[in-house]
Amino acid sequence: MKRGAVLLVEDCPKDQQMVQDVLHAQGYTVTTISDPERAFSTVEDWAKQYNFVIIQEAMRGRRGMELVHAARLSHKDLPMLVVTRDGDWNGYAQALSEGVVDYFPSPVDHKKLVKAVEGALGQVV
């Protein structure tokens, strides 16, 4: 049963694999982008391809909140979640002001991740 398409913008292979495994087990299709510049170049098409987006806050050369802001310019209602690896909760208020679903510390709690995705997509069972 396919439940939706998720985009994961994450530059750490270990974290990418963990999120993919957790969401695949729940029936989601997960596409990953590890290069933040590539993510920026595809942001216009996100709403056509994905139901939910997960963005790592700290990536090589870019902040995830820059990507959230860029996505919000063209996709006001696309559910997004931000993950912080460095424990910096200063971005929490900014993330909420950009309309993200939630702001999680890394490593992500599997149950909370699934609950956030399901809740945003109206699929809580």
Secondary structure, DSSP 4 states (H G I P E B T S, - for coil): ---EEEEEE-S-HHHHHHHHHHHHHTTEEEEEE--HHHHHHHGGGHHHH-SEEEEESEETTEEHHHHHHHHHHH-TT--EEEEESS--TTHHHHHHHTT-SEEEESSPPHHHHHHHHHHHTT---
